[in-house]
Amino acid sequence: MVKTVHYEHQNTYEILNPITPQTENIWVCFHGLGYLASFFKRYFTGLDASTNAVVVLQAPSKFYLSSDFKHVGASWLTRVDTAQEMGNNLRYIKAVLKQESIYGDRRLVLLGYSQGVSIATRFLAQYHHDIKALIMHSGSIPAELDEQTALHFKNHCNRFIHIVGLRDAYVNGEVVAREKNKIAMLFGTACEVHSPDITHEVAVTLLAEIAQTL
């Protein structure tokens, strides 16, 4: 018999550039599988610190990346108890945004990378405040998002951006077709699609260019 218990949990997050009166964009970033926020934040050092504040969230489930037990990564959720784990993630994200006094701030830019795409999009699907942009980078859009989600996205987000590398080893013809269908259903022609000549890696230069246009 499986039972459930509710308990208090703590987690960390990283701030790269603090929010100031000059801040124009507040990036809320969701890293990929196997990352830590402390490492992932390095990809955003190229953003103009005077106008771009960066909040990098930390996935809750840490694990050793190899048998030598030297390097640690983390995961947001798995296919086991997905709804429960996503609920925990949503409460964590909301708590961070409220602690930073940015819950409901129209300057938010949600960026999900790899596994983080599923977390960023699921968060936005239940977030009833306007944001500046949703950036989906090298990850899959959750299958459960539907036409109702599409309407919600259009009502609450000014800009949609999708990025996937031309040499991404995780992308094949089947994945491309599936994601194209999801993009068409959720965003129509409103989604900007970028295909830089990179592998499964963060498009640092492209993100810096996008930041200048937000």
N, C-alpha and C positions, 0 to 999 in steps of 0.2 A: 504494500500500500504506500503510495506517495502522498506526502503531506507538504504543506507550504508554511513557511514562517516569515513574518515581517520583522526586520531589524534595521537599525541605523547603520549606514555605510558612509565612509569617507573616501574621497578621491582627490587627486591633484589636477591642476591645469597650468599651462604656461602663458605668460604674457611677454610678447616680444617688444612691441611699442605701446606705451601707455596711451590712454585716451586723454586728449587735451582739447581745449576750445578750437584748435585748428584742425582737428581730426575730421576728415570727410568720409572715410570708409572704415568700418569696423569689421575686419575679417574674423569669422568664426570657423576654425579649420578642424576637420575630422580626418585623422591620419588613416593609413592603410593597415592591413594585417601585418603584424610583425614589427611595427614601429613603436616608438615611444614619443610622446609629445616633446620631450627635451631634445630629441634628434630632429623631429619633423619640422620644428620651428626654424631650423637653419635655411630651409628653402624659401623663406620669406624675408630674408635679410636684405634682398635687393629692392624691396618696396620702399618708397619714400616715407621715412619714419615720421615726417612732419604732418602727413595727411592720411597715413594708413596705420591704424592700430590693429594688432594681431593677437587674437586669443586662440590658443591651440589646446583643444580638449584632449583628455587622456582616456583611451579605452580601458575598461575596468579589469579585464582578465589578462594578467601578465603571465608569461611563460618563458622558459629558456628556449632559445632558437636552435641550439645544437647540443650534442651529447657532451661537449666539454664544459657546459654550464657557465659560460663566460658572458654571453650576450643575451639580453632580455628584450622581448617584444611583447605586444599585447593584441588582443582581439576584442571587437565590440560585441559580437554575438556569434552563435553558430546555428545550425539547423535544429538543434535540440533546445526546446523551451524558448523558441525565438520570440514569441509574443511577450513572455515574461521578461526576458533579457532586454528587449526593446523598451518595455515599460520602465525598467530600471535606468536605461540610458536617457530616456526622455526626462525623468525626474532629475537626473544629474545635470543635463544640459540646461534645464529651466533654472536650477539652483545656481549654476555658474552665471548665467545671464542676469539673474536678479542680484547676485552678489556684486557684479560689476556695474549694476544699474543701467543695463543696456537691453533689458527685456522690453520689447515694444519700440526700440530705437529704429528709425527708418534708415539708418546708415549701415545696417547689417549686410554683410556679404557672406553667404554660406558657401564654403568650399569643402567638397568631399573628394578624397583621393582613394582610388581602389575600393576597398571595403567601406571606406568612409562615405562613398556615394550613397550607399543604401541607408546610412544613418542620417545624412544631411537631408535627403529627400523625404524620408519618413518623418523627420522632425518638422520640416516645412509643411507636410501634409496635415499636421494637426496644430500648426501655429497660426493664430488668427490675428496677426499683425503684418503690416507691410514691410518688405525688405527691399534692398537695392538690387541684389543679384543672387542667383544660384549658379554655382560653377561645379559641374560634374566632370571629374577628371579620372579617366582610365578605370572606370568601375561600372558595374551593372545597376540599372534602375530596377527596383523591386517589382516583382510581377503583380503584386496586389494593387498597385496604383492604377486607378481607372479614370473614366471620363469625369466623375465627380471630383477626383483629385485634380484633374486638368483644369477644371473651372476654378477650384480653390487656388491653384498655383497662379493662374492668370489674374485673379483678383488681388493677390497679395505679393506678387513679385514683378519687378520692373524689367528684369533682364535674365535670360536663360543662356548659359554657355556650356557647351559640351566639348571635351578635349580627349582625344585618344591618339596615341602614337602610331605611325605607319608601320613600325617594326615591333609593336607590342606582341610578345609571344603568347599572351593570353587571348588574343583576338584572332578568330578565324571567320570564315564565311558565314557560318551559322550564327555566331555572336554578333557580327555586323548587321545581319538581317534582323535579328531579334531586337537589337538596340535601336535600329532605324525605325522599326515599327512602334516601339515605345515612345521615341522622341516625337514621331508624327502624331501619335495619339494624345500625348500629354501637352505638347508645345506647338504643334502645327509647324508653321513656317517661322515662328518667333524665336526659335532656338538657333544661336550662332554655333556652328560646328567647326572645330579646328582640328587638323590632322598634321601635327608637326612630325618631322623626320626623327623620331626618337623611339626607344624601346619602352618597356613598362617602367617609366621613371617620371619624376615631376618636371614639367616644362617650365623651368624657372624663368627663362627669358620671356616666354609668352605671357606668364602670369604678371610679370612686371609691366609688360606692354598693355595688358588688359586693365591693370590698376590705373593707368594713366587715362583711361577712357570711361571709368566708372562715374 
